[in-house]
Amino acid sequence: MEWFKTLLIVLQVISALAVILLVLLQQGKGAD
């Protein structure tokens, strides 16, 4: 089940990056 742990970590990283991107995009739109 080692691959499962790796998959979970990858999903967490992608989720964190997605949240950061959304925040940056919203801030960029707000700056306009």
KOLLUM-308818 format. One record per residue (C-alpha): residue number from 1; chain; residue in one letter; x, z, y. Coordinates in nm, 4 decimals. Layout:
BEGIN
<pt zator="NUM" finu="A" torse="A" east="X" up="Z" north="Y"/>
...
! end
This chain:
BEGIN
<pt zator="1" finu="A" torse="M" east="0.0000" up="0.0000" north="0.0000"/>
<pt zator="2" finu="A" torse="E" east="0.3022" up="-0.0310" north="0.2284"/>
<pt zator="3" finu="A" torse="W" east="0.1688" up="-0.3589" north="0.3685"/>
<pt zator="4" finu="A" torse="F" east="-0.1517" up="-0.1789" north="0.4674"/>
<pt zator="5" finu="A" torse="K" east="0.0399" up="0.0685" north="0.6844"/>
<pt zator="6" finu="A" torse="T" east="0.2284" up="-0.2200" north="0.8441"/>
<pt zator="7" finu="A" torse="L" east="-0.1006" up="-0.4005" north="0.9085"/>
<pt zator="8" finu="A" torse="L" east="-0.2455" up="-0.0926" north="1.0787"/>
<pt zator="9" finu="A" torse="I" east="0.0613" up="-0.0584" north="1.3024"/>
<pt zator="10" finu="A" torse="V" east="0.0448" up="-0.4275" north="1.3964"/>
<pt zator="11" finu="A" torse="L" east="-0.3255" up="-0.3956" north="1.4800"/>
<pt zator="12" finu="A" torse="Q" east="-0.2566" up="-0.0905" north="1.6972"/>
<pt zator="13" finu="A" torse="V" east="0.0186" up="-0.2737" north="1.8858"/>
<pt zator="14" finu="A" torse="I" east="-0.2049" up="-0.5779" north="1.9415"/>
<pt zator="15" finu="A" torse="S" east="-0.4890" up="-0.3534" north="2.0605"/>
<pt zator="16" finu="A" torse="A" east="-0.2598" up="-0.1739" north="2.3055"/>
<pt zator="17" finu="A" torse="L" east="-0.1268" up="-0.5040" north="2.4415"/>
<pt zator="18" finu="A" torse="A" east="-0.4821" up="-0.6408" north="2.4747"/>
<pt zator="19" finu="A" torse="V" east="-0.5895" up="-0.3349" north="2.6769"/>
<pt zator="20" finu="A" torse="I" east="-0.2851" up="-0.3646" north="2.9053"/>
<pt zator="21" finu="A" torse="L" east="-0.3503" up="-0.7371" north="2.9574"/>
<pt zator="22" finu="A" torse="L" east="-0.7163" up="-0.6704" north="3.0425"/>
<pt zator="23" finu="A" torse="V" east="-0.6186" up="-0.4048" north="3.2978"/>
<pt zator="24" finu="A" torse="L" east="-0.3578" up="-0.6324" north="3.4556"/>
<pt zator="25" finu="A" torse="L" east="-0.6037" up="-0.9233" north="3.4711"/>
<pt zator="26" finu="A" torse="Q" east="-0.8731" up="-0.7077" north="3.6322"/>
<pt zator="27" finu="A" torse="Q" east="-0.6233" up="-0.5705" north="3.8858"/>
<pt zator="28" finu="A" torse="G" east="-0.5112" up="-0.9257" north="3.9643"/>
<pt zator="29" finu="A" torse="K" east="-0.8704" up="-1.0379" north="4.0214"/>
<pt zator="30" finu="A" torse="G" east="-0.9340" up="-0.7308" north="4.2364"/>
<pt zator="31" finu="A" torse="A" east="-0.6275" up="-0.8132" north="4.4479"/>
<pt zator="32" finu="A" torse="D" east="-0.7846" up="-1.1487" north="4.5349"/>
! end
